[in-house]
Amino acid sequence: MLFLVRMDVNIPHDLPEAQANEIKAREKAYAQELQRDGRWRHLWRVVGEYANYSVFDVASNDELHALLSQLPLFPYMKIHVTPLAQHPSAIA
């Protein structure tokens, strides 16, 4: 199942820089692991914002929820999920 996911990140300004950097490093490692195994198919930055659009390919809503809730930045995110279906005019 494919899902388009928008993630907006809002790290509190009073979070110590070292702690924020450690969380971001864990986030990067986890995101790259999911990309390598094929579940995080695409990851694009939104220009001028601390946000991204991503495409996930997972077996179920529950799997997606589990993956997203394990993101180290999850407590600082607003997430919007859109399920995707094949368009009849698509050639791929």
C-alpha distances in whole Angstrom, upper triangle without the diagonal:
4,7,10,13,16,19,22,25,28,30,33,36,38,36,38,37,37,34,32,32,32,28,27,28,26,23,23,23,20,18,20,19,15,15,17,15,12,10,12,11,14,17,19,22,23,27,30,27,26,23,20,16,14,10,8,5,5,6,7,8,11,10,9,13,15,14,15,18,19,20,23,24,22,25,26,23,22,18,16,12,11,8,8,8,10,14,17,19,17,18,16
4,7,10,13,16,20,22,26,28,31,34,36,34,36,35,35,33,30,30,30,27,25,26,24,21,21,22,19,17,18,18,14,14,16,15,12,9,10,9,11,13,16,19,20,23,26,24,23,19,16,13,10,7,6,5,7,9,9,10,13,12,10,13,15,14,14,17,19,18,22,22,20,23,24,21,19,16,14,10,9,6,5,7,9,12,16,17,15,17,14
4,6,10,12,16,19,22,24,28,31,33,31,33,32,33,30,28,28,28,25,23,25,23,19,20,21,18,16,18,18,14,14,17,16,13,10,10,10,10,12,14,16,17,21,23,21,20,16,13,10,8,6,5,7,8,10,10,9,12,11,8,11,14,12,12,15,17,16,20,19,17,20,21,17,16,12,10,7,6,4,5,9,11,14,17,19,17,19,17
4,7,10,13,16,20,22,26,28,31,29,32,30,31,29,26,27,27,24,22,23,22,19,19,21,18,15,17,18,15,14,18,18,15,12,10,10,9,10,11,13,14,17,20,18,17,13,10,7,6,5,7,9,11,14,13,12,15,14,11,13,16,14,12,16,18,16,19,18,17,20,19,15,14,10,8,6,5,6,7,10,13,14,18,19,17,19,17
4,6,10,13,16,19,22,25,27,25,28,27,28,26,23,23,24,20,19,21,20,16,17,19,16,13,16,17,14,14,18,18,15,12,10,11,10,9,10,12,12,16,18,15,14,10,8,6,5,6,8,11,12,15,14,12,14,14,10,11,14,12,10,13,15,13,16,15,13,16,15,12,10,7,6,5,6,9,10,14,16,18,22,23,20,23,21
4,7,10,13,16,19,22,25,23,26,25,26,24,21,22,23,19,17,20,19,16,16,19,17,14,17,19,16,16,20,20,18,16,13,14,12,10,10,10,9,13,14,12,11,7,6,5,6,9,11,14,16,19,18,15,17,17,13,13,16,14,11,14,16,14,16,13,12,15,13,10,8,6,5,7,9,12,13,17,19,20,24,24,22,25,23
4,6,10,12,16,18,21,19,22,21,22,20,17,18,19,16,14,17,16,13,14,17,15,13,16,18,16,16,20,20,19,16,13,15,13,10,10,10,10,13,14,10,9,5,5,7,8,11,12,16,17,20,19,17,18,17,13,13,15,13,10,12,14,11,13,10,9,11,10,6,6,5,7,9,12,15,16,20,23,24,28,28,26,28,26
4,7,10,13,15,18,17,20,19,21,19,16,17,19,15,14,17,17,14,15,19,17,15,18,20,19,19,23,24,22,20,17,18,16,13,12,10,9,12,12,8,6,4,7,9,11,15,16,20,21,24,22,20,21,20,17,16,18,16,13,14,16,13,14,10,10,11,8,5,5,6,9,12,15,18,20,23,26,27,31,31,29,31,29
4,6,10,12,15,13,16,15,17,15,12,14,15,12,11,15,15,12,14,17,16,14,18,20,19,19,23,24,23,21,18,20,18,14,14,11,11,13,13,9,6,6,9,12,14,17,18,22,22,26,24,22,22,21,18,17,18,16,13,14,15,11,11,7,8,9,6,5,7,9,12,15,18,21,23,27,29,30,34,34,32,34,32
4,6,9,12,11,14,14,16,14,11,14,16,13,12,16,16,14,16,19,19,18,21,23,22,23,26,27,27,24,21,24,21,18,17,15,14,16,14,10,8,9,12,15,17,21,22,25,26,29,27,24,24,24,21,19,21,19,16,16,17,14,13,9,10,9,5,6,8,11,14,18,21,24,26,30,32,33,37,37,35,38,36
4,6,9,7,10,10,13,11,8,11,13,10,10,14,15,13,15,18,18,18,21,23,22,23,26,27,27,25,22,25,23,20,19,16,16,18,16,13,10,12,15,18,19,23,23,27,27,30,29,26,26,25,22,21,21,20,17,16,16,13,11,8,10,9,6,8,11,14,17,20,24,27,29,33,35,36,40,40,38,40,38
4,5,5,9,10,13,11,9,13,14,12,13,17,17,16,19,21,21,21,24,26,26,27,30,31,31,29,26,29,27,23,23,20,20,21,18,15,13,15,18,21,23,26,27,30,31,33,32,29,28,28,25,23,24,23,20,18,19,17,14,11,13,10,8,11,13,17,20,23,27,30,32,36,38,40,43,44,42,44,42
4,6,8,9,12,12,10,13,15,14,14,18,19,18,20,23,23,23,26,28,28,29,32,33,33,31,29,31,29,25,24,21,21,21,18,16,14,17,20,23,25,29,30,33,34,36,35,32,32,31,29,27,27,26,23,22,22,19,17,14,16,14,11,14,16,20,23,26,29,33,35,39,41,42,46,46,44,46,44
4,6,8,11,10,10,13,15,14,16,18,20,19,22,24,24,25,27,29,30,31,33,35,35,33,31,33,31,28,27,24,24,25,22,19,17,20,23,26,28,31,32,35,35,38,36,34,33,32,30,28,28,27,24,23,23,20,17,15,17,15,13,16,19,22,25,28,32,35,37,41,44,45,49,49,47,49,46
4,6,9,7,6,10,11,11,12,15,16,16,18,21,21,22,24,26,26,28,30,32,32,30,28,31,29,26,25,23,23,24,22,19,16,19,21,25,26,29,29,33,32,35,34,31,30,30,28,26,25,24,21,20,20,17,14,12,15,12,11,15,18,21,24,27,30,33,36,39,42,43,47,47,45,47,44
4,6,5,6,9,10,11,12,14,16,17,19,20,21,23,25,26,27,29,31,32,33,32,29,32,30,27,27,24,25,25,23,21,18,21,23,27,28,31,31,34,34,37,36,34,33,32,30,28,27,26,24,22,21,19,15,14,17,15,14,18,21,24,27,30,33,36,38,42,44,46,49,50,47,49,46
4,5,5,6,9,10,10,12,14,15,16,18,20,21,22,24,26,27,28,30,31,30,27,30,28,25,25,22,23,23,21,19,16,19,22,25,26,29,30,33,33,36,36,34,33,31,29,28,27,25,23,23,21,19,15,14,17,16,15,18,21,23,27,29,33,35,37,41,43,44,48,48,45,47,44
4,5,5,6,9,10,11,13,14,15,17,19,20,21,23,25,26,27,29,31,29,27,30,28,25,25,23,25,25,24,22,19,21,23,26,27,30,30,33,33,36,35,34,32,31,29,28,27,25,23,22,20,18,14,14,18,17,16,19,23,25,28,30,34,36,38,41,43,45,49,49,46,47,44
4,5,5,6,9,10,11,12,14,16,17,18,20,21,23,24,26,28,29,27,25,28,27,24,25,23,24,25,24,21,18,20,22,25,25,28,28,31,30,33,32,31,29,28,26,25,23,22,20,19,17,15,11,11,15,14,13,16,20,22,26,28,31,33,35,39,41,43,47,47,44,46,43
4,5,5,6,9,10,10,12,14,15,16,18,20,21,22,24,26,27,25,23,26,24,21,21,19,20,21,20,17,14,16,18,21,22,25,25,28,29,31,31,29,28,26,24,23,22,20,18,18,16,14,10,9,13,12,11,13,17,19,23,25,28,31,33,36,38,40,44,44,41,43,40
4,5,5,6,9,10,11,12,14,15,17,18,20,21,23,25,26,25,22,25,23,20,20,18,20,21,20,18,15,17,18,22,22,25,25,28,29,32,31,30,29,27,25,24,23,21,19,19,17,14,11,11,15,15,14,16,19,21,24,26,29,31,33,37,38,40,44,44,41,42,39
4,5,5,6,9,10,11,12,14,16,17,19,20,21,23,25,24,22,24,24,21,22,20,22,24,23,21,17,19,20,23,22,25,24,27,27,30,30,29,27,25,24,23,21,19,18,18,15,13,9,10,14,14,14,16,20,21,25,26,30,31,33,36,38,40,44,44,41,42,39
4,5,5,6,9,10,11,12,14,15,17,18,20,21,23,21,19,22,21,18,20,18,20,22,21,19,15,16,17,20,19,22,21,24,24,27,27,25,24,22,20,19,18,16,15,14,12,9,6,7,10,11,11,13,16,18,21,23,26,28,30,33,35,37,41,42,39,40,37
4,5,5,6,9,10,10,12,14,15,16,18,20,21,20,17,20,19,16,16,15,17,19,18,16,12,13,14,17,17,20,20,23,23,27,27,25,24,22,20,20,19,16,15,15,13,10,7,7,11,12,11,13,16,17,20,22,25,27,28,32,33,35,39,39,36,37,35
4,5,5,6,9,10,11,12,15,15,17,19,20,20,17,20,19,16,18,17,20,21,21,19,16,16,17,19,18,21,21,23,24,27,27,26,25,23,21,21,20,17,16,17,14,11,9,10,14,15,15,16,19,20,23,24,27,28,30,33,34,37,40,40,37,38,35
4,5,5,6,9,10,11,12,14,15,17,19,18,16,19,19,16,18,18,21,23,23,21,17,17,17,19,18,20,19,21,21,24,24,24,22,20,19,18,16,14,14,14,11,8,6,9,12,14,14,15,18,19,22,22,25,27,28,31,33,36,39,40,36,37,34
4,6,5,6,9,10,11,12,14,16,17,15,13,16,16,13,15,15,17,20,20,17,14,14,13,15,14,17,16,19,19,22,22,21,20,18,16,16,15,12,11,12,9,6,5,6,9,12,12,12,15,15,18,19,22,23,25,28,30,32,36,36,33,34,31
4,6,5,6,9,10,10,12,14,15,15,12,15,14,12,13,13,17,18,19,17,14,14,13,15,14,16,16,18,19,23,23,23,22,19,18,18,17,14,13,15,12,9,9,10,13,15,15,15,18,17,20,20,23,24,25,28,29,32,35,35,32,33,30
4,6,5,6,9,10,11,13,14,14,13,15,15,14,16,17,20,22,23,21,18,17,16,18,16,17,16,18,19,22,23,23,22,19,18,19,17,13,14,15,12,10,10,12,14,17,17,17,20,20,22,22,24,25,26,29,30,33,36,36,33,34,30
4,5,5,6,9,10,11,13,12,10,14,14,13,16,17,20,22,24,21,18,17,15,16,14,15,14,16,16,19,19,19,18,15,14,15,13,10,10,12,9,7,8,11,12,15,16,16,18,17,19,19,22,22,23,26,28,31,34,35,31,32,29
4,5,5,6,9,10,11,10,7,10,10,9,12,13,16,19,21,19,16,14,12,13,11,12,11,13,14,18,18,18,18,15,13,14,13,10,10,12,10,8,10,11,12,16,16,15,17,15,17,17,19,20,21,24,25,27,31,31,28,29,26
4,5,5,6,9,10,10,8,10,11,10,13,15,18,20,22,21,18,17,14,15,12,13,13,14,16,19,20,21,21,17,16,18,16,13,13,16,14,11,13,14,16,19,19,18,20,19,21,20,22,22,22,25,26,28,32,32,28,29,25
4,5,5,6,9,9,9,11,13,13,16,18,21,24,26,24,21,19,17,17,14,15,13,14,14,17,19,20,19,15,15,17,15,11,13,15,12,12,13,15,16,20,20,20,22,20,22,21,22,22,23,25,26,29,32,33,29,29,26
4,5,5,6,6,5,8,10,11,15,17,20,23,25,23,20,18,15,15,12,11,9,10,11,14,15,16,16,12,11,14,12,9,11,13,11,11,13,15,15,19,20,18,20,17,19,17,19,18,19,21,23,25,29,29,26,27,23
4,6,5,6,5,6,8,9,12,15,18,21,23,22,20,17,14,14,10,10,9,10,12,15,17,18,18,15,13,16,15,12,13,16,15,13,16,17,17,21,21,19,21,18,19,18,19,19,18,21,21,24,27,27,24,24,21
4,5,8,8,9,11,12,16,18,22,24,27,25,23,21,18,17,14,13,12,12,13,16,19,20,20,17,16,19,17,14,16,19,17,16,18,19,20,24,24,23,24,22,23,21,22,22,21,23,23,26,29,29,26,26,22
4,6,8,9,12,14,18,20,24,26,29,27,25,22,19,18,15,13,11,10,11,13,16,18,18,14,14,17,15,13,15,18,16,16,18,20,20,24,25,23,25,22,23,20,21,20,20,22,22,25,28,29,25,25,21
4,6,6,9,12,15,19,22,25,27,26,24,21,18,16,12,10,8,7,9,12,14,16,17,13,13,16,16,13,15,18,17,16,19,20,20,24,25,22,23,20,21,18,19,17,17,18,18,22,24,25,21,22,18
4,6,9,11,15,18,20,24,26,24,22,19,16,14,11,8,5,5,6,9,11,13,13,10,9,13,12,9,11,15,14,14,17,18,17,21,22,20,20,17,17,15,16,14,14,16,18,21,24,25,22,22,19
4,6,7,11,14,17,20,22,20,18,16,12,11,7,6,5,6,8,12,14,14,15,12,10,13,13,10,11,14,13,12,15,16,16,19,20,17,18,15,15,14,14,14,14,17,18,20,24,24,21,22,19
4,7,10,14,16,19,22,21,20,17,13,11,7,5,5,6,10,13,15,16,18,15,13,16,16,13,14,18,17,16,19,19,19,23,22,20,20,17,17,15,15,14,13,15,16,18,21,21,18,19,15
4,7,10,13,16,19,18,17,14,10,8,5,5,7,9,13,16,18,18,20,17,14,17,18,15,14,18,18,16,19,18,18,22,21,18,19,16,16,14,14,15,14,16,16,18,22,21,18,19,16
4,7,10,13,16,14,13,10,7,6,4,7,9,12,15,19,19,19,20,18,15,17,18,15,14,17,17,14,16,15,16,19,18,16,16,14,14,14,15,16,16,19,19,21,24,24,21,22,19
4,7,9,12,11,11,9,5,5,6,9,12,15,18,22,22,21,23,21,18,20,21,18,16,19,19,16,18,16,17,20,18,16,16,15,15,15,16,17,17,20,20,21,25,24,21,22,20
4,6,9,8,8,6,4,6,9,12,15,18,21,25,25,23,25,23,20,21,22,19,17,20,20,16,18,15,17,19,17,14,15,14,15,16,17,20,20,23,24,24,28,27,24,26,24
4,6,6,7,5,5,7,10,14,17,20,23,26,26,24,26,25,21,22,24,21,18,21,22,18,20,17,18,20,17,14,14,14,14,16,17,20,20,23,24,24,28,27,25,26,25
4,6,8,8,9,11,14,17,20,24,26,30,30,28,30,28,25,26,27,24,22,24,25,21,22,19,21,22,19,17,17,17,18,19,20,23,23,26,27,27,30,29,27,28,27
4,7,9,11,13,16,20,23,26,29,32,32,30,31,30,26,27,28,26,23,25,26,22,22,19,20,22,18,17,17,18,18,21,22,25,26,29,30,30,33,32,30,32,31
4,5,8,11,14,18,21,24,26,30,29,27,28,27,23,23,25,23,20,21,22,19,19,15,17,18,14,13,13,14,15,18,20,23,24,27,29,29,33,32,30,32,30
4,7,11,13,17,19,23,25,28,27,25,26,25,21,21,22,20,17,18,19,15,15,12,13,15,11,10,11,12,14,17,19,23,24,27,29,30,33,33,31,33,31
4,7,10,14,16,20,21,25,24,22,23,22,18,18,20,17,14,16,17,14,15,12,12,14,11,9,9,10,11,14,16,19,20,23,25,26,30,29,27,29,27
4,6,10,13,16,18,22,21,20,21,20,16,17,19,16,13,16,17,14,15,13,13,16,14,11,11,10,11,12,14,16,17,20,22,23,27,26,24,26,24
4,7,10,14,16,19,19,18,20,18,15,16,18,15,13,16,17,15,17,15,15,18,16,13,12,10,10,10,11,13,13,17,18,19,23,23,20,22,20
4,6,10,13,16,16,15,17,15,12,14,16,13,11,15,16,13,16,15,14,18,17,14,14,11,11,10,10,12,12,15,17,18,22,22,19,21,19
4,7,10,13,14,13,16,14,11,14,15,13,12,16,17,15,18,18,17,20,20,17,16,13,12,10,10,10,9,12,14,16,19,20,17,18,16
4,6,10,11,11,13,10,8,11,12,10,10,14,14,14,17,17,16,20,20,17,17,13,13,10,10,10,10,13,14,17,20,21,19,20,17
4,7,9,10,12,10,8,12,13,11,12,16,16,16,20,20,19,23,23,20,20,16,16,12,12,10,10,12,13,16,19,21,18,19,16
4,6,8,9,6,6,10,11,9,11,14,15,16,19,20,18,22,23,20,20,17,16,13,13,11,12,13,15,19,21,23,21,22,19
4,7,8,6,8,11,11,11,14,16,17,18,22,23,21,24,26,23,23,19,18,15,15,12,13,14,16,19,22,24,22,23,20
4,5,5,6,9,10,11,13,14,16,17,21,22,19,22,24,21,20,17,16,13,13,10,12,14,16,20,22,25,23,25,22
4,5,5,6,9,10,11,12,14,16,20,20,17,19,21,18,17,14,13,10,11,9,12,14,17,20,23,26,24,26,24
4,5,5,6,9,10,10,12,15,18,19,16,18,21,18,18,15,15,12,14,13,16,18,21,24,27,29,27,29,27
4,5,5,6,9,10,11,13,17,18,15,18,20,18,18,15,16,13,15,13,15,17,20,23,26,29,26,28,25
4,5,5,6,8,10,11,15,15,13,16,18,15,15,12,12,9,11,11,13,16,19,22,25,27,25,26,23
4,6,5,6,9,10,14,14,11,13,16,13,13,11,11,10,12,12,16,18,22,24,28,30,28,30,27
4,6,5,6,9,12,14,11,14,16,15,15,13,15,13,16,16,18,21,24,27,30,32,30,32,29
4,6,5,7,10,12,10,13,15,14,15,12,14,13,15,15,17,20,23,26,29,31,28,30,27
4,5,5,9,9,7,10,12,10,11,9,11,10,14,14,17,20,23,26,29,30,28,30,27
4,6,8,9,6,8,11,10,11,10,13,13,16,17,20,23,26,29,32,34,32,34,31
4,6,8,7,10,12,12,14,13,16,16,19,20,22,25,28,31,34,35,33,34,31
4,5,5,8,10,9,12,11,14,15,18,19,22,25,27,30,34,34,32,33,30
4,6,7,9,10,13,14,17,18,21,23,25,29,31,33,37,38,35,37,34
4,6,5,6,10,11,15,16,20,22,24,28,30,32,36,37,34,36,33
4,5,5,8,9,12,14,17,20,22,26,29,31,34,35,33,35,32
4,6,9,10,14,16,20,22,25,29,32,34,37,38,36,38,36
4,7,10,13,16,20,23,25,29,32,33,37,38,36,38,35
4,6,10,12,16,19,21,25,28,29,33,34,32,34,32
4,7,10,14,17,19,23,26,27,31,32,30,33,31
4,7,10,13,16,20,23,24,28,29,27,30,28
4,7,10,13,17,20,21,25,26,24,27,25
4,7,10,13,16,18,22,23,22,24,23
4,6,10,13,14,18,19,18,21,20
4,7,11,12,16,18,17,20,18
4,7,9,12,14,13,16,14
4,6,9,12,11,14,12
4,6,9,7,10,9
4,5,5,9,9
4,6,8,10
4,6,9
4,6
4
